[in-house]
């Protein structure tokens, strides 16, 4: 009997060890670049290995379905004269939604090659930074800079048909000079009914809701903060507990002090990693899918960096400048930047 028990224990131990993911050692990567004239692209939505959608600064929402051989785009104008500057893009499983940043804030639905204005907000302080849908594809959220003393939060619970702005009484108070960055559409992350939103400026904090954005808590982080271009530019979670934030100082992109942190408790506490080490300023950080939160990529105007231990140490793997990266699977990612998109393939 003891021999059988020992055998079972050994077998289970072997299975557990076998299932543990062993991260790759990546020294350099090659990115295939696609020129995109007259537009700056900070928001993408990957579809598959051959297809990606983007939203750009020249009122353009475009896509490819053939690995970048042909790109198609809608060119949106509001009242024939206003060119929306899109920096956020989201997909609800059926339709795409693109949000312009400045007054007037314009939220469009793109479906079957047509665009429809779903929400408009006019105010001198309007500036919307990020947009995404939750896993159920019915609930969605957009985040923008404060007009009063709270974040601008828009919610939908019907797949984007209607949007409502949360009153400040339902949100944490924002500090003077605290705002959000529209750098890559990744200062927001959702898993299940939970959403995390990362801030910057005078404070670098995490706003969190576990009920589709109805109720909120706020947590301090050790990321550099204190003035306008400092703070958290991007956030990602591998699961409900393991997360990473990155940013720095856009105005001083070579600095690497207090610009990266990780959490293992869902964002309650954050610990600095690779402090005063590479990478420096980055605008987007993403876990590689199906790598147990071990492999991470970060991109920015200073290049592309890779970690195979959850962000504790990093390697610079490309000098190519990009704003955002999003993975299709563990071997394929699409990227976006100034007048370009890119495709990354890993072995």
N, C-alpha and C positions, 0 to 999 in steps of 0.2 A: 504493500500500500504506500509506504514511504517512497519507494522507487517511482511509482506512478505519479505521486504528487510532485516529486522532484522533476520528473520529465515534463509535466504540465507547466510548472513554473519556468523551467528553462525554455520551453517552447514559446510561452507568452512573452518572456523577456526578449527572445530572439525576434519575435514579430514586432514588438515595440521599438527595438533598436533599428530594425529594417525599415520601419515607416518614418523614422526621423529623417528630415530632409537635410542633405549635405549641400551647402551653398557652393556656387561656382566661384572660381577666381577669375575675374575679368580685368585685364590690363588695359585694353583699348577696345573701342567700338567704332564701327563705320556706319555713318548715317547717309542714306540716299536723300538728296535735297531736291525739292521741287520749287522752282521760282514762282512767286505769286506777286505780280506787279501791282503797285499802287494800293496795297493794303497791308496792315499790320494785324497779325492773328494771335490772339491770346486765349481763345476758347475753341476746343475741339471736342467732338464726340465720336469715339471709335465705334465701328460697326463690326468689321471683321478684318481679315488679313488684306483684303483688297479695297476696303471701303472706309471712308472717314468723312464726317461733316465738319465744317468750320464756320465761325462767325467772325467778320473782320471789321476794320476801322472805317471802311469806305461804304458802309451800308450793305455789304455783301454777305450773303449766306450761301456757301457753296459746298460741293462734295465731289468725290471721285468714287467710282465703283469698279475700277479696273487698274488698281495699283498706281494711280497717278498719271496714266497715259492721257486721259481726258478729264478735265475739270469743268463742272457746270456750276453756275452761280446765279442767284437772284440778286438784283440790285434794288434795294428798298429805299424809297424816298417818302418822307412825311410831308404832306401838303405840297408836293412837287419841289420844295426848296430846302428842306432840312434833311441832311444826310446823317442817319443814325450811326453813332460810333459804338459798335457792338464789342463787348468784352466778356459776355457770358452767353452760354448756350447749354440747353438741357433737352433731354429726350424722355418722353413718358411711355415709351413702348410703341407709340403710334405716330405722334407728331413731335416736331422740334419747336423749341421756344428760344428766341434770342432777345436779349435785353440791352438797350443802349444805356450809356453811362450818365450823360448829363441832361440838364433841363432843356426840353421836356424828356423825362424818362419814358421810353417807349418799349413795351413788351409785345413782341409779335409771335404769333403761331404760324409755323410753316408746315403746310400739308399739301401733298400732291402738286407741288410746284407753285402753290399760291401762298400768299401771306395775308394775315388778318391781324389787325391791332386788337389786342386783348385787354390792355391796361395802359393808361397814360397818367403821369403825375407831373404837375408843373409847380416848381418852387425854385428860387435861386440856389438853394443848397442841395437840390436833388443830385445824387451820384450813386448809382447802383453798381455793385462790385461783383456779385456772383449769383448763380442760379443753378438749382438742381432739383431733381425729383427723388423721393424716397423709393424704397424697394417695391412698394405696392403700385407704383406708377400713378396713383391717384393723388397722393399728397405731394405737394411741391413747396419750395421755399426760395425766396430771393432775399439777399441782404444788401443793404446800402448804408452809406454814411449817415450820421445823425442830422436830422433837421431840427429836432428839439433836443431833449436830454437823454435820448435812447437811440439804439440802432433802428434803422428803417428795415422792418421785416414784413415781407409780403407772404401770405400763405394761400394755398389752394387745396381743396380736398376732393375736387372732381376732375382731376386730370388736366387742370389749367383752363377750364371753361370760364371760371370766375376767380378773381384774386381779391383778398382783403388785407388791408394793412393793420398790423397789430398796434393798439394804443400803447403809449409809453407806460401806462399804469401796469401793463402786463409784462414789462421788460425790465432788466437791470438798468440802473442809471449808468450812462456813459460819462467818463471823465472828460473834462475840457481838453481838447486836442487829441482825443482818442477817436480813431476811425478804422476803416478797413481798406485793403489794397485790392485793386482790380488788375492784378498782374497776370493771372493764369486761370481764373475761375476755379481756384482750388483753395481758397481760404474757408471753404465750407466742405463738410463731409457728413454723409448719412449712412447709417446701418440700421436696418429694421425701422423702428419709430424714433430712433435717436439721431440728433444732429449736433455737430460741433461747429462753432464759428470762431475764427481767429482774428484778433484785432492788432492794431499797431498805432504808432504815433506816441503820444504821451504815456500810454499804457500798452502792454502786450499781454492780452488776457484771452481766455477761452470762455465763450458763452456756450452753454449746453442745455439741450432740452431732450427729454425722453418720451414726449407725447406729441410728436409731430409739430413742435414749435409753439405749443400753447402755454407752457410754463417753463421758466428758465432759471438757471443758476450761473454764477460767474466764478472763475478761478484765475488766480494770478499765475504767471509763468516767469522764469528767470531770463527770458529772451531780452536782448538789448532793447531799451525803450527810453523815451524821454523827449524826443522831438519828431517832427513830421515823417521823414523817410525811414525811421527805425521801427522794428517790430516784426511780427509774424506775417509772412507772405503766403504760406501754404501749410496745409495740414492734411494728414492721411491716417487712417487706421487699418490695421491688418485684421482686427476683430474688435469686439466690444471693449477690450482692455488695452491692447497693444497699439500705441499710436506714436506719431512723430510730427514735429513742427520744425519749420525752417524759415529763414528770412535773413535779417541783418539790416544793413543800411544801403538803400538803393543809391544814395548820393556818394557813398564810399564803398564801392562793390568789392574791393580787394581786402577789406577788413573781415576777420573771421572770429571775432570775439563774441561769445554768448549769442550765437545765431542758430544753434541747433539744440533740440531737447527731445526726450522721449518720455513716455508714460507707460506704466504697466497696470494701472488701476482705472482706466477709462477716462483719464484726464483730471482726476482729483489732485494729483501731484505730478510735477514735471522735473526731470533731472537733465542738466546740461551734458552734452556729449561732444567729444572732439573739440573742446574749447580751445580757441587760439590755434586750431589746426584746420586744414582743408576739410570741406570746401568753404569758400567765402560766400558772399551774398548769392542766394538762389531764390528764384521766384516760384518754383514748383518742386514738390517732393511726392514720390509715389512708390508704394510697395509693389514689388513684382508679384503677380498672382501665383498662388500655389507654391510659395517658397517659405511658408511658415513664418512670414514676417522677418525673414533673415536678409533677403536681398532688397535693396532700396536704390532708386535712382533719384538724383536731384539735378535740375537744369536751371540755367539762367544765362544772363548775358556774358557771364564769365566762363561758360562751358558746361560740360556734363560730368557729374561725379557718381561713383558707385560705392555702395557698402554691402558687404556680405555677412555682417554681424548685427543687423538691425539698426545701423546708424552710429555705432560706437566708434568705428574708424572708417576712413574713406580713401578712395583713389580717384584722381582726375583721369577720366578715360577718353575725353574728347575736348578740344578747344572750341568746337562749334557752339555758336550762341543760339539758344532757343528760350522761349518763354514758358512753354508747357509741354508735358509728356503724359501720354495715357496708353496703357497696355491693353492689347487684345488678349494675350496669354503670356506665359512666362518667357516666350522667345520673340515676341513681336510687339512693337510699340509705334505709335504715330506721335509726331512732335509738331509744334507750331512756333513761328517766330516772326521777325520783321521781314515782310515781303517773301515769306517762304513757309513751306511745311516740310516735314521730313519723315522718313521711315527707318526704324531701327530694327535690325535682325540680329538675334543672338543665337549662338550654336547650342 
